[in-house]
Amino acid sequence: MNELEERQKKIFDDLRHFDENGTEYWLARELQGALQYKEWRNFSKVIDTAKIACKISQHDVDDHFVGINKMVEMPVRPRKNCGELGFVDVNKTKMKAIPDYKLTRYACYLIVMNGDPRKDVIALGQTYFAVKTRQQEFAELFDRLSEDERRLFIRGDIKQKNMLLAEAAHRAGIITRAEYAAFQDAGYRGLYGGMTARDIAENKGLSEGQEILDHMGSEELAANLFRITQTEAKMKREGINTPDDANATHFRISS
């Protein structure tokens, strides 16, 4: 997990709640603090704008912004002219209901997208909720696909991500076809317990020239997609610039 992901998790993942059905939600008052809004009246304006965006997107506002009352302790102020009782003890408190919301992930996404763009934490929240909301939408869509549709979808994604991995490898000094084959084998050996691409092809009974990625199920392809994306991200993040380091990284990420 990189530094950005750690900050996102600390700020937003730690605020998640789950109801009795296991459904996640956030509380607006807690999100207000995380997004560095000092006053509720200012944050509530952002919520109102997010509600409008929700309505424009043809989502049911009440499904995503569930109004609730939160009970908080409030100090009792001293009263004048209380007769024999004098002043009320300032240390005493009473319970008071204040407005709050249970927010879905989509509601949080709309809030941060309409928040103060000058705040660094808003940008952090936009990244977090945009990515996570997209992942959730993808997961729901993915569940409705057949195995062939899943396989074709992931295979197409791998083709694109492999281009980025090849660029990262080139920046690390991997130039020739043989060097790139060794780099790819490093990833396969990590993922497949020491097997090279040739070993995997033989194990699958493939003829020479047949692409092993074209003969994988959706789960196996998903594992390879993780290998590719995480290796490319780590090489880019750490500025890996030698073939040996690139091969070692590919192997470690895949293991």
C-alpha positions as CSV (number, residue, x, y, z in Angstrom):
1,M,0.0,0.0,0.0
2,N,1.5,3.4,-1.0
3,E,1.4,6.6,1.0
4,L,-1.6,8.0,-0.8
5,E,-3.6,4.8,-0.2
6,E,-2.6,4.8,3.5
7,R,-3.8,8.4,3.9
8,Q,-7.1,7.6,2.2
9,K,-7.7,4.6,4.3
10,K,-6.9,6.4,7.5
11,I,-9.2,9.4,6.7
12,F,-12.1,7.7,5.0
13,D,-12.0,3.9,5.5
14,D,-11.7,4.4,9.3
15,L,-15.0,6.5,9.2
16,R,-17.0,3.7,7.7
17,H,-19.9,2.1,9.6
18,F,-21.9,-1.0,8.8
19,D,-25.6,-1.5,9.6
20,E,-27.2,-4.8,10.7
21,N,-27.3,-6.0,7.1
22,G,-23.6,-5.3,6.5
23,T,-24.2,-2.3,4.3
24,E,-21.6,0.4,4.6
25,Y,-22.3,4.0,5.4
26,W,-20.7,7.2,6.6
27,L,-22.1,9.9,9.0
28,A,-22.1,13.4,7.7
29,R,-21.0,15.0,11.0
30,E,-17.9,12.7,11.0
31,L,-17.2,13.4,7.3
32,Q,-17.5,17.1,8.1
33,G,-14.6,16.9,10.4
34,A,-12.5,14.8,8.1
35,L,-13.0,17.3,5.3
36,Q,-12.0,20.2,7.6
37,Y,-15.3,22.1,7.7
38,K,-15.5,23.8,11.0
39,E,-19.2,24.8,10.9
40,W,-22.1,22.6,10.0
41,R,-23.9,25.4,8.3
42,N,-21.2,25.6,5.7
43,F,-20.9,21.9,5.3
44,S,-24.7,21.5,5.0
45,K,-24.6,23.8,2.0
46,V,-22.2,21.3,0.3
47,I,-24.6,18.5,1.2
48,D,-27.6,20.5,-0.4
49,T,-25.6,20.9,-3.6
50,A,-24.7,17.2,-3.6
51,K,-28.4,16.3,-3.2
52,I,-29.2,18.4,-6.3
53,A,-26.4,16.6,-8.2
54,C,-27.9,13.3,-7.0
55,K,-31.3,14.3,-8.3
56,I,-29.9,15.4,-11.6
57,S,-28.2,12.0,-11.9
58,Q,-31.7,10.4,-11.5
59,H,-30.9,8.7,-8.2
60,D,-33.3,8.7,-5.3
61,V,-31.9,11.3,-2.9
62,D,-33.5,9.7,0.1
63,D,-31.7,6.4,-0.7
64,H,-28.3,8.1,-0.5
65,F,-28.9,10.9,2.1
66,V,-30.8,9.4,5.0
67,G,-31.7,12.1,7.5
68,I,-31.2,11.1,11.2
69,N,-31.0,12.9,14.5
70,K,-27.8,12.6,16.5
71,M,-27.9,13.0,20.2
72,V,-25.1,15.0,21.7
73,E,-24.3,16.4,25.1
74,M,-24.7,20.2,25.4
75,P,-23.6,22.3,28.4
76,V,-26.4,24.1,30.3
77,R,-25.8,27.8,30.5
78,P,-26.2,29.6,33.8
79,R,-29.5,31.3,34.3
80,K,-30.0,34.6,36.0
81,N,-32.8,35.4,38.5
82,C,-33.4,31.9,39.5
83,G,-34.6,32.8,43.0
84,E,-33.4,30.6,45.8
85,L,-31.7,28.3,43.3
86,G,-29.3,31.0,42.1
87,F,-27.3,30.0,39.1
88,V,-27.4,26.6,37.5
89,D,-24.2,24.6,37.7
90,V,-22.2,25.3,34.4
91,N,-20.8,21.7,34.5
92,K,-24.2,20.2,34.0
93,T,-25.2,19.0,30.5
94,K,-28.3,18.0,28.7
95,M,-28.9,15.9,25.6
96,K,-29.9,17.7,22.4
97,A,-30.8,16.3,19.0
98,I,-28.9,17.7,16.0
99,P,-29.4,16.9,12.4
100,D,-27.2,14.3,10.7
101,Y,-27.2,12.0,7.7
102,K,-26.3,8.4,6.9
103,L,-24.5,8.7,3.6
104,T,-23.9,6.0,1.0
105,R,-20.5,5.9,-0.8
106,Y,-22.2,7.6,-3.8
107,A,-23.4,10.4,-1.5
108,C,-19.9,10.9,-0.2
109,Y,-18.6,11.0,-3.7
110,L,-21.0,13.8,-4.6
111,I,-20.1,15.7,-1.5
112,V,-16.4,15.7,-2.1
113,M,-17.0,16.5,-5.8
114,N,-18.8,19.6,-4.7
115,G,-16.5,20.5,-1.8
116,D,-14.0,23.3,-1.5
117,P,-11.3,22.5,-4.2
118,R,-8.7,24.5,-2.3
119,K,-8.6,21.9,0.5
120,D,-6.0,19.1,-0.1
121,V,-8.2,16.7,1.8
122,I,-11.0,17.3,-0.7
123,A,-8.8,16.3,-3.6
124,L,-7.8,13.2,-1.6
125,G,-11.5,12.4,-1.0
126,Q,-12.3,12.9,-4.7
127,T,-9.7,10.3,-5.7
128,Y,-10.8,7.9,-2.9
129,F,-14.6,8.0,-3.5
130,A,-14.3,8.3,-7.3
131,V,-12.1,5.2,-7.5
132,K,-14.0,3.2,-4.9
133,T,-17.4,4.1,-6.4
134,R,-16.2,3.0,-9.8
135,Q,-14.9,-0.2,-8.4
136,Q,-18.2,-0.9,-6.7
137,E,-20.1,-0.2,-9.9
138,F,-17.7,-2.4,-11.8
139,A,-18.1,-5.3,-9.3
140,E,-21.9,-5.1,-9.6
141,L,-21.7,-5.1,-13.4
142,F,-19.1,-7.9,-13.4
143,D,-21.3,-10.1,-11.3
144,R,-23.9,-10.1,-14.1
145,L,-21.5,-11.1,-16.9
146,S,-21.1,-14.7,-18.1
147,E,-17.7,-16.4,-17.8
148,D,-16.9,-15.7,-21.4
149,E,-17.8,-12.1,-21.1
150,R,-15.7,-11.7,-17.9
151,R,-12.8,-13.4,-19.7
152,L,-13.0,-11.2,-22.7
153,F,-13.4,-8.0,-20.6
154,I,-10.3,-8.7,-18.5
155,R,-8.3,-9.9,-21.5
156,G,-8.9,-6.5,-23.1
157,D,-7.9,-4.7,-20.0
158,I,-4.7,-6.7,-19.8
159,K,-3.7,-5.8,-23.3
160,Q,-3.9,-2.1,-22.4
161,K,-2.1,-2.5,-19.1
162,N,0.7,-4.6,-20.7
163,M,1.5,-1.6,-22.8
164,L,2.1,0.5,-19.7
165,L,4.2,-2.3,-18.2
166,A,6.3,-2.5,-21.4
167,E,6.9,1.2,-21.2
168,A,8.0,0.9,-17.6
169,A,10.3,-2.0,-18.5
170,H,11.8,0.1,-21.4
171,R,12.5,3.0,-18.9
172,A,14.3,0.4,-16.7
173,G,16.7,-0.4,-19.6
174,I,14.9,-3.5,-20.9
175,I,15.3,-3.1,-24.6
176,T,15.7,-6.3,-26.6
177,R,13.0,-9.0,-27.1
178,A,15.1,-11.5,-25.1
179,E,15.4,-9.0,-22.2
180,Y,11.6,-8.4,-22.2
181,A,10.9,-12.1,-22.3
182,A,13.1,-12.6,-19.3
183,F,11.3,-9.8,-17.5
184,Q,7.9,-11.4,-18.3
185,D,9.2,-14.8,-17.1
186,A,10.2,-13.2,-13.8
187,G,6.5,-12.3,-13.3
188,Y,5.3,-15.7,-14.4
189,R,7.8,-17.5,-12.1
190,G,6.6,-15.5,-9.2
191,L,2.9,-16.2,-9.9
192,Y,3.2,-19.8,-11.1
193,G,5.7,-21.2,-8.6
194,G,8.7,-21.0,-10.8
195,M,7.1,-21.8,-14.2
196,T,8.2,-19.7,-17.2
197,A,5.8,-18.7,-20.0
198,R,7.0,-21.7,-22.0
199,D,6.3,-24.0,-19.1
200,I,2.8,-22.6,-18.7
201,A,2.1,-23.0,-22.4
202,E,3.3,-26.6,-22.3
203,N,1.2,-27.3,-19.2
204,K,-1.9,-26.0,-21.0
205,G,-1.1,-28.1,-24.1
206,L,-0.6,-25.0,-26.4
207,S,1.1,-25.0,-29.7
208,E,4.0,-22.7,-30.5
209,G,2.7,-19.2,-31.2
210,Q,-0.5,-19.5,-29.2
211,E,-0.8,-16.8,-26.5
212,I,-1.2,-18.2,-23.0
213,L,-3.3,-15.2,-21.9
214,D,-5.8,-16.2,-24.6
215,H,-6.3,-19.6,-22.9
216,M,-7.0,-18.5,-19.3
217,G,-10.3,-18.3,-17.3
218,S,-11.4,-15.1,-15.7
219,E,-9.9,-15.8,-12.3
220,E,-6.5,-16.6,-13.7
221,L,-6.7,-13.5,-15.9
222,A,-7.6,-11.4,-12.9
223,A,-4.5,-12.7,-11.1
224,N,-2.3,-11.7,-14.0
225,L,-4.0,-8.3,-14.3
226,F,-3.1,-7.7,-10.7
227,R,0.5,-8.8,-11.4
228,I,0.8,-6.4,-14.3
229,T,-0.8,-3.3,-12.8
230,Q,0.9,-3.6,-9.4
231,T,4.3,-4.1,-11.0
232,E,4.0,-1.2,-13.4
233,A,2.8,1.1,-10.5
234,K,5.7,0.1,-8.2
235,M,8.3,0.5,-10.9
236,K,6.9,4.0,-11.7
237,R,6.6,5.0,-8.1
238,E,10.1,3.9,-7.1
239,G,11.8,5.0,-10.3
240,I,13.3,1.5,-11.0
241,N,15.9,1.9,-13.7
242,T,17.9,-1.3,-14.1
243,P,16.8,-4.6,-15.7
244,D,17.9,-6.6,-12.6
245,D,15.8,-4.4,-10.3
246,A,12.8,-4.6,-12.7
247,N,13.0,-8.4,-12.9
248,A,13.3,-8.6,-9.1
249,T,10.3,-6.3,-8.7
250,H,8.2,-8.3,-11.1
251,F,9.0,-11.5,-9.3
252,R,8.3,-10.1,-5.8
253,I,5.0,-8.5,-6.8
254,S,3.8,-11.8,-8.3
255,S,4.9,-14.1,-5.5
